[in-house]
Amino acid sequence: MNKDYFSSHAQQYATFRPTYPNDLFDFLFSKVALFNRAWDCGTGNGQTALVLAQRFTRVDATDISQLQLQEAPKHPIINYSVCPAEQTLFKDFAFDLITVSQALHWFNLDLFYKEVNRVLSPQGIIAVWGYSLLRVNPGVDKTLDDFYRTTVGPYWDDARKYVDEEYKNILFPFQEIQAPRFSMTFHWSFDQLIGYINTWSAVKKFIQERKINPVDELAEKIKPFYGTSNTIVFPLFMRIGKTKSIF
């Protein structure tokens, strides 16, 4: 069963979700041998696909959410399509690079990895990454941590644990390449912070079941510690590798 937690707020997701840093892509591209064709799987609103389009001749960007794809920027070499990660119509060995950003934990990993081994070229690279809970300052962080774990904690999908563990314990059956640590840093207004928290899938599920938005109470608690703007830091983690014949 495909997990689609983001179609219901695709526009909000496109507005408030953070973008990935240049140094991540610089490192990634340094490991790629050829730049003919890339597949951005679970592309969402196309953030990663748009960067890949700067280097590759063609980019295929797939997602199970048509509403998410409607928010993605149009580009002449990006082909967007509604498609599950685990079963595609791509030809064998079609891609020099496969990327998954902040989405791997939603996939059926056994089936997805079989597909990766089928469509990734012999010299190709697969790179997956994500970001964990943001840090602001001690006053905000303490309240936000309690909100994350206690208030909406029961509403996270079980797969969220892989993000909390920074993908260290997720299945990754490839010839792994050591990746450095990255981070994303932004200067956000209070409204931007609250807008981002409202995109959490656990918040959406809480609202659906309880008929109230828990972020309203959170906002009142953390506003005195925030000020007009603050530096927001997201820890960013990556796993990257080449295929090996195990399937």
C-alpha positions in Angstrom: 0.0 0.0 0.0 1.4 3.4 -1.0 1.6 6.0 1.8 0.4 9.4 0.6 0.4 11.9 3.5 1.0 15.1 1.6 -1.6 15.4 -1.2 -4.1 17.1 1.1 -1.7 20.0 1.7 0.4 20.0 -1.5 0.4 23.8 -1.9 1.3 24.4 1.8 4.1 21.8 1.4 5.5 23.6 -1.6 5.5 26.9 0.3 7.0 26.0 3.6 9.2 22.9 3.1 13.0 23.7 3.3 15.3 23.5 0.3 18.5 21.5 0.1 22.0 23.1 0.2 24.4 23.5 -2.7 27.2 21.6 -0.9 25.0 18.5 -0.8 24.6 18.5 -4.6 28.3 19.4 -5.1 29.3 16.3 -3.2 26.7 14.2 -5.0 27.7 15.3 -8.5 31.4 14.6 -7.6 30.5 10.9 -7.3 28.5 10.7 -10.6 30.3 9.4 -13.7 27.8 10.3 -16.4 25.1 13.0 -16.6 22.7 11.6 -19.2 19.6 10.7 -17.2 18.5 10.9 -13.6 15.5 9.7 -11.7 14.2 11.7 -8.7 11.9 9.3 -6.9 9.3 10.6 -4.5 10.0 14.1 -6.0 7.1 15.8 -4.2 7.1 19.4 -5.4 10.2 18.8 -7.5 12.9 20.6 -5.4 15.6 18.0 -6.1 14.5 17.4 -9.7 15.0 21.1 -10.5 18.6 21.0 -9.3 19.3 17.8 -11.2 18.0 19.5 -14.4 21.0 21.9 -14.2 23.4 19.0 -14.9 21.6 16.1 -16.5 20.3 15.8 -20.1 17.0 14.4 -18.9 15.4 14.1 -15.5 12.4 11.8 -14.7 10.6 12.8 -11.5 8.0 10.6 -10.0 5.6 10.7 -7.1 2.4 9.0 -6.1 0.7 12.3 -5.6 -0.7 14.2 -8.6 -1.5 17.2 -6.4 2.2 17.4 -5.3 3.4 17.2 -8.9 1.0 20.1 -9.8 3.0 22.3 -7.5 6.4 21.3 -9.1 8.1 23.8 -11.3 7.9 23.1 -15.0 11.2 22.6 -16.8 11.9 21.5 -20.4 14.0 18.5 -19.5 12.0 17.3 -16.4 9.4 14.6 -17.1 7.0 14.5 -14.2 4.8 11.4 -13.8 2.5 9.8 -11.2 4.2 6.5 -10.4 5.0 4.4 -7.3 8.6 4.0 -6.3 8.4 0.2 -6.4 7.2 -0.4 -9.9 8.0 1.7 -13.0 8.0 1.5 -16.7 11.6 2.6 -17.1 13.9 0.6 -19.2 16.7 -1.5 -17.6 19.9 0.4 -16.7 18.4 3.7 -17.8 19.8 6.0 -15.1 23.1 7.4 -14.1 21.7 8.7 -10.8 18.7 7.9 -8.6 17.8 10.3 -5.8 15.3 10.1 -3.0 15.0 13.2 -0.7 13.0 12.9 2.6 10.9 10.1 1.2 12.8 6.7 1.4 11.2 5.8 4.7 7.7 5.8 3.1 8.7 3.1 0.4 8.4 -0.7 0.4 12.2 -1.0 0.5 12.5 -4.5 -0.8 10.5 -3.8 -3.9 12.1 -0.3 -4.4 15.6 -1.7 -4.2 14.8 -4.4 -6.7 13.6 -1.6 -9.0 16.8 0.4 -8.3 19.0 -2.6 -9.2 17.0 -3.0 -12.5 17.1 0.6 -13.7 20.4 1.9 -12.4 23.3 1.8 -14.8 26.4 -0.3 -13.9 28.3 2.9 -13.0 25.3 4.6 -11.5 24.8 6.1 -8.1 21.8 6.0 -5.7 21.7 8.8 -3.1 19.1 9.1 -0.4 18.9 11.8 2.2 16.6 13.4 4.8 16.5 15.9 7.6 15.7 15.5 11.3 14.0 17.8 13.8 15.0 21.4 13.4 16.9 23.4 16.1 16.2 27.0 16.9 17.3 28.0 20.4 17.0 26.3 23.9 13.7 27.9 24.7 12.0 26.9 21.5 13.7 23.5 21.2 12.5 22.2 24.6 8.9 22.9 23.9 9.1 21.7 20.3 10.7 18.4 21.3 7.8 17.8 23.7 5.3 18.6 21.0 7.1 16.3 18.5 7.4 13.3 20.9 4.3 13.7 23.1 1.6 15.8 21.5 1.8 14.5 18.0 4.2 11.6 18.7 1.5 8.9 18.5 0.3 10.3 15.1 3.6 9.7 13.3 3.7 6.7 11.0 6.0 4.0 12.3 8.4 4.7 9.5 9.2 8.0 11.0 11.7 6.3 13.3 14.1 5.9 10.4 14.3 9.7 10.1 14.8 10.0 13.9 17.7 7.5 13.5 19.0 9.5 10.5 18.7 6.4 8.2 21.5 4.7 10.2 19.3 1.6 10.7 17.4 1.6 7.4 18.0 -1.1 4.8 20.6 0.1 2.3 22.0 -2.8 0.3 24.6 -1.0 -1.8 28.3 -0.5 -2.1 28.3 2.4 0.2 30.3 5.6 -0.2 31.1 7.6 2.9 29.1 10.8 2.9 29.8 13.9 5.0 27.4 15.6 7.4 25.3 18.5 6.0 22.9 21.0 7.4 20.3 23.4 6.2 20.3 26.9 7.7 17.5 29.5 7.2 16.5 32.8 8.7 12.7 32.3 9.2 10.0 34.5 10.5 7.7 33.1 13.2 5.0 32.6 10.6 7.4 30.6 8.4 8.3 28.3 11.3 4.6 27.7 12.1 3.8 27.2 8.5 6.4 24.5 8.2 5.3 22.7 11.4 1.7 22.7 9.9 3.0 20.5 7.0 4.0 17.6 9.3 2.0 14.5 8.5 1.5 13.8 12.2 -0.1 17.2 12.6 -2.5 16.5 9.7 -3.4 13.1 11.2 -4.0 14.8 14.7 -6.3 17.3 13.1 -8.2 14.7 11.2 -8.8 12.6 14.3 -9.2 15.3 17.0 -10.7 18.1 14.9 -8.4 20.7 16.4 -5.0 22.0 15.4 -2.4 21.4 18.1 0.0 23.8 16.4 -2.1 26.7 17.6 -1.3 25.9 21.3 2.3 25.3 20.4 2.6 28.7 18.7 1.5 30.4 21.9 4.0 28.6 23.9 7.1 29.2 21.7 6.3 32.7 20.5 7.9 34.4 23.6 11.2 32.6 22.9 11.3 33.3 19.2 11.3 37.0 18.4 10.8 38.4 14.9 13.1 36.0 13.2 15.6 33.3 14.1 18.3 31.1 12.6 16.8 27.6 11.9 19.1 24.7 11.5 18.0 21.3 10.2 20.5 18.4 10.6 20.8 16.7 7.2 22.0 13.1 6.6 22.8 11.1 3.5 23.5 7.6 2.3 25.0 7.0 -1.1 26.2 4.0 -3.0 26.5 1.9 -6.1 24.5 -1.2 -6.9 25.7 -4.7 -6.2 24.1 -7.9 -7.5 22.2 -9.2 -4.5 18.7 -9.6 -6.0 
